[in-house]
C-alpha cells in the first residue's frame, strides 16, 4: 500500500512540475522565429517550383513577381510566407527589362 501511495505521489509531482515548466517558457517578442520560418518556407517553395514547374519568362506578377506554370497549366507566384498564389493569365503583366 505504501508503494502504491508513493508511486501516485511521485506521478502527481512530475505532472505538476512539467505543467509549471511549460508555462514559464519565454516567448519570442521580436518575431525573429516567425520571420526566419517564413523566409525558409519561401526559399524552399521557390526552389521546388524552379525545379518542378516551368518559369514564365515573358510575364511577371502584379508587383513584379516571378511567375511559375504548374503541371495543370495554372499560373502562380510565391508570396513571402511560401504560399502559392494562383493568378489568372489575364492579370499578368509583360516583363520589362
C-alpha positions as CSV (number, residue, x, y, z in Angstrom):
1,X,0.0,0.0,0.0
2,X,2.9,2.4,0.8
3,X,4.4,1.7,-2.6
4,X,1.2,2.5,-4.5
5,X,0.7,5.7,-2.5
6,X,4.4,6.7,-3.1
7,X,4.0,6.0,-6.8
8,X,0.8,8.1,-7.1
9,X,2.5,10.9,-5.2
10,X,5.6,10.8,-7.4
11,X,3.4,10.9,-10.6
12,X,1.5,13.9,-9.2
13,X,4.7,15.8,-8.5
14,X,6.0,15.0,-12.0
15,X,2.8,16.2,-13.7
16,X,2.7,19.5,-11.6
17,X,6.4,20.2,-12.3
18,X,6.1,19.6,-16.1
19,X,3.0,21.8,-16.3
20,X,4.8,24.6,-14.4
21,X,7.9,24.3,-16.6
22,X,5.8,24.8,-19.8
23,X,4.1,27.9,-18.5
24,X,7.4,29.6,-17.8
25,X,8.8,29.3,-21.3
26,X,9.9,32.6,-22.8
27,X,8.1,33.9,-25.8
28,X,9.8,35.4,-28.8
29,X,8.8,39.1,-28.7
30,X,10.8,40.2,-31.7
31,X,9.1,37.8,-34.2
32,X,12.6,36.5,-35.3
33,X,11.5,32.9,-35.3
34,X,8.4,33.6,-37.4
35,X,10.3,35.7,-39.9
36,X,13.0,33.2,-40.3
37,X,10.5,30.4,-40.7
38,X,8.6,32.3,-43.4
39,X,11.8,33.1,-45.3
40,X,12.9,29.4,-45.1
41,X,9.5,28.3,-46.4
42,X,9.6,30.9,-49.2
43,X,13.1,29.7,-50.3
44,X,12.1,26.1,-50.2
45,X,8.9,26.6,-52.3
46,X,10.7,28.7,-54.8
47,X,13.5,26.1,-55.1
48,X,10.9,23.4,-55.7
49,X,9.0,25.5,-58.2
50,X,12.1,26.2,-60.1
51,X,13.0,22.6,-60.4
52,X,9.5,21.1,-61.0
53,X,7.5,23.8,-62.7
54,X,8.2,26.0,-65.7
55,X,9.1,29.7,-65.3
56,X,7.0,32.1,-67.5
57,X,9.8,34.3,-68.9
58,X,7.7,36.9,-70.8
59,X,5.3,37.8,-68.0
60,X,5.5,38.9,-64.3
61,X,3.0,39.1,-61.4
62,X,1.2,42.3,-60.3
63,X,4.2,43.5,-58.3
64,X,6.9,42.1,-60.5
65,X,6.9,38.6,-59.0
66,X,8.3,35.6,-61.0
67,X,5.5,33.5,-62.5
68,X,5.5,29.7,-62.5
69,X,3.4,27.4,-64.5
70,X,2.4,24.1,-62.8
71,X,1.6,20.8,-64.4
72,X,-2.1,21.7,-64.8
73,X,-1.1,24.9,-66.8
74,X,-2.1,27.2,-63.9
75,X,-0.1,30.3,-63.2
76,X,1.1,31.2,-59.8
77,X,3.7,33.2,-57.8
78,X,5.2,32.5,-54.3
79,X,4.5,35.0,-51.6
80,X,6.7,35.9,-48.6
81,X,5.2,33.2,-46.4
82,X,5.9,30.5,-49.0
83,X,2.3,30.1,-50.3
84,X,1.5,29.6,-53.9
85,X,-0.8,32.5,-55.1
86,X,-2.6,31.5,-58.2
87,X,-3.4,34.2,-60.7
88,X,-5.4,34.4,-64.0
89,X,-3.4,34.7,-67.2
90,X,-5.3,38.0,-68.0
91,X,-3.9,39.6,-64.8
92,X,-0.2,39.0,-65.8
93,X,1.9,42.0,-66.9
94,X,4.5,42.0,-69.6
95,X,8.1,41.8,-68.4
96,X,10.1,45.0,-68.7
97,X,13.9,44.8,-68.8
